[in-house]
């Protein structure tokens, strides 16, 4: 999701929840995303995952930003959609994890613990390096209109 145009462009990123990410910032943020199975429509899954991670169902004209392959081999496809949401109001789904490790206790953590709007320059620093190309592609898309 993005808002604004050219010099006032802002990109929405989310920060992963859970204890492994609690103290990480630069390079830890991401676009809202999730995995899809063979036969599933990638755009429909992207819309569903966005809603699951933010509590907001994105609406509008979705424009493809292509695919990237992250360092671990994970393939990520993305679409741009103009929109707006208040990061303070996001509601994420949760996952369970044994925490602390080997304690036998399960704890629930939000998949996304916060969201934020960032300029393209800030987003390039915050986002997972494997997804940085999406920021560049979005900037190019917005500039060409």
WOCORTA-V228485 format. One record per helix or strand of 3 or more residues. SS is the DSSP state (~ for helix, > for strand). FROM is the first residue (numbers start at 0). TO is the last residue. Records with the same first field share a line. If there is no record, write none. Layout:
SS: FROM-TO ; FROM-TO
This chain:
~: 5-7 ; 41-53 ; 86-88 ; 119-125 ; 128-143
>: 9-15 ; 62-68 ; 74-79 ; 93-97 ; 105-109 ; 111-117
